[in-house]
C-alpha cells in the first residue's frame, strides 16, 4: 500500500476547511468507501506549547525582530511544492517572511502565521530526527484517495481525518445532541452546513459538519478533526529552547 502525505500548494491554504466553501458545486452527501489513515502519535510537550503560544503572540504583534529570534540560525529548510528549497542567500527568518508574505503590517500573512502557531496538534517528522511539525498530516493511500475523490466528485480540501478513533458524530452542533455514529481512523468528508438551523442561527466555529462513510450527516467538535491538505511549520529544540526549523509545503511565492 502506497501511503503519502498530501500537502497544499499555498502556505496559508490548509489552516482551515476553507476549501469546502469553494465556488464550485458541492456534491450532495452520500455513502463512500472508508479509506484508512495513519496518524503519528501527537507530541505532548508543555515547552513546545508555550513556544507556539509565544509565536502566536509575536505574529499578532507583527514583530519581525522578535520573530527572527525564534527561527534557527542555521539549517532552515523549506520543502516547497514547486521543488525549490529555502533561498540559501536569505536567513531562515527571511525565508519564513517570504512564505507568509510578511512584507508589511497589513499583510494577512501575519494572521495566517498566528493561526498556524495556535493549532494545538503536532507530531514528529518521520524523516527528520528531532523535528516536530504542525498541523499534523496523516498518511493516506494516494491511489485509493484519487479514486475516492473521483467517485465522490470532491476536492481534497473537503476531506479531514480524526486524530483518534472513536470521535462521536452528533445529530446537531450541540454537546448533548444524540450520537449518530462514531468515527474510526478513516477519512471523513467535511461539508458546508446547509441546514435550516444554520441558515437562521449559524453554526458555531467550534463544530464541523461531516458526512460519515455510511452517508450519515452530523457534527463533530472542530478540534477533533484535522485537515487532510495543509502546510506545516516545523520546530526543533536546542540548548536555548524551541525554534522554527523549517516549512513543508507552499511554493510559487517568489
N, C-alpha and C positions, 0 to 999 in steps of 0.2 A: 504494500500500500504506500503510495507516494504522498507524504504529508508535507505541506508547505505553509508558510505564514503569508497572509495577504496584507500588503502594505499599500496605503493610498498614494496618489500621485501629487498631492499637495500637503504641506506640513500641517495645515490647520484643518484639513477636511474631516479627519476622523475624531474630533474632540467630542462630538455628539452625533445623534442619529439624524443629522440634518438631511441626509440623502433621501429619507423617507418622504419628505415633503417636496420632492422634485416636481417640475412642471409636467413630466410625462405621466401618462395614465397609470394608475396603480392597479395591479391585478387584484381581484377580489379574494377574500380568504378562502382557502381550500386545503384539504389534506396534502401532505407531501412526505416523501420518504425520509425517515430520520437519518441524519448524517452525523456520525460521531466526531467529537473534537477531543484533542488532548490539551489539557490546561496545566501549565507548570505550577508547582507549589508557590503560593503567594508569600512574598517576603514580609516578615513581621519584625521590623527594626524601628524602635521609637526614635533613634537618632536620625534615620532617613526620613521619617515622618516629620520631624522637627525641621530638617533641612528643606524639605519641599514646602512646608508652610512658610519658611523664611523666603524661599524663592518666589512663591506666590505674592508675598507682601512686597518684595522688591519689584516684581512686574507691575503690581498695582501702583507703585510709586513712580514707575517708569525711570528707574535709577540705573543708568548704564554703567556707572562706575562700580556700584555695588554688585551688579550682575557679573561684571568682568572678574571680580574676585571669587565668584562662585563656579568658575569654569577652570578645568585643568590647564596648567601652564604648558604642558607638552602632551602630544599624543591624541589630541582631539580628533574624533572620526565622524564622518558623515556618509552613511551608506545611502546614496541617493537613488531614486528610481531611474534617473537618466544615465546611471552608470558612473557618474563622476563622484569623486570624493570631496573631502574638505579642501579648500584652497590652501595649499601649503604656504602661500605668501601672506596669508592672514592669520591672526591669532584665533584661538578657539572661540573667544567671545565675539570676535568679528564675524566668524562663520555662523555662529548662533544668531547674531543680529541679522545677517543676510537671510537665513532660513525663515525667521519670523518677521522680516521686514520692519525692523525696529529703527528705521531711519529718522523718525520724528515722534514726538509725543502724541500726535494724532493717529498714529498707525494702529489699526485694530490688532496687529500682531502682539501688542502688549497684553491685551485681554486674552488672546489665544494662549500666550505663554502662561498667564496666571491660571487659566482653566486646566492646561496640561499639568501644571505643577500640583494642582489641587486634586487630581484624580487619586483616589485612595489605594489603588491596587498597583503592585509592582511584582516583577518576577525576575529571576536570574536569567541572563542571556546564556544559552547553552553553548555558544560559540566563543564567548569572551569571559575568561576567568575573572571573577571579582567584579563583574559589571552587572548592574541591575537596571532593567528598562521598564518604563511605564508609558502609556497604559499597557496592560497585559494583552498579548495576542495569542490566540490558540493555534494549534497545528491542525490542519484540515487536509483531507484528500482532495488535491486540486482538481483532478479529473472528475471525481464524483460531484464536487461543488459546481463545476461548469455545467454538468448535466442537470443538476438541481435548479440552477438559475434559468436554464433554458426551459425546463419543464414548467416552472412556476412563473416564467416571464418577469423575473425580478432582477434588481440591481444588487451588487454586493453590499451597498450601503444600507440595504433593507434587512440585513441579517446581523444577529448578535449571538451570544453564547452565554450560558450561565457559568459563573465562576466555580460553583459547586453543584453537585447533583441534589435534587430534592427541592428546588425553588418552587414555591407554591404560586400557581396562576389563579387569580381570583376573578369572580364574575364582574366586579366593579372595582374602580380605583379607591378601595377603602380597605383598611386593615382587617375589618370584621366581616367583609363580604365572603360569601361561600367560595370554597376552593373547588375549581372545576377540573384541575389537573396538576400534576407535579412534573417538573422537567428533569430529564436525565441530562447527561453530558453530551448534548447534541445541539446542532444549530437551531436557532429559533428565529422566526420571521418577526420583525418589528414593523408595525404599520401605523398609519395615521388614524387617529381616533375620530370616527365619523358618527359616533352615537349621538342621539338627541340630547342626552345629559351633557355631553361635551359641548354641543352647539349652544346650550343655554348657559352652563356654568363654567365650561372649560375644564380641562383635566390638569391636576397638579403636576408640576415638573418632577415630582417625586415618584411618578408612576409611568410605566411604559405599556403601551397596548401591544400585545403579541398574538400571533397565530401559532398554535402548537402543531406538531406533526400530524395529530389526529384531525386538524382543521378547526379545533375549538378556539374561540377568541376570548381573551381575558387580559388581566393586568398583573404586572409584577413590579415590585419596588425597583426604581431605576438603578440603585446601587448593586443589584444582584446580577445584572446583565451587562456584558461588555460588548463593544462594537467589534465586528469582525474585521472591518477595514479601518486602520488607524496608523498614524505615525507615532514614533516613540522618542522620548527623551531618555537617555541612559546616564547612569550615575556610577561613580566608583569612589572608594574610600581610601584615603591615605592617612598619614600621621596627623594631619591637621583636621581631618574630618571628611565629609562627603563633598564631592564636586560633580559638576556636569561633565561627563566624559565624552558624550557624542550624541548623534542623532541617527535614527533609522527611518528612512522614507523621505518624501519630498523630492524636489528637483525642479529644474527649469526656472529657478528663481533669478538666475543671473543672465 
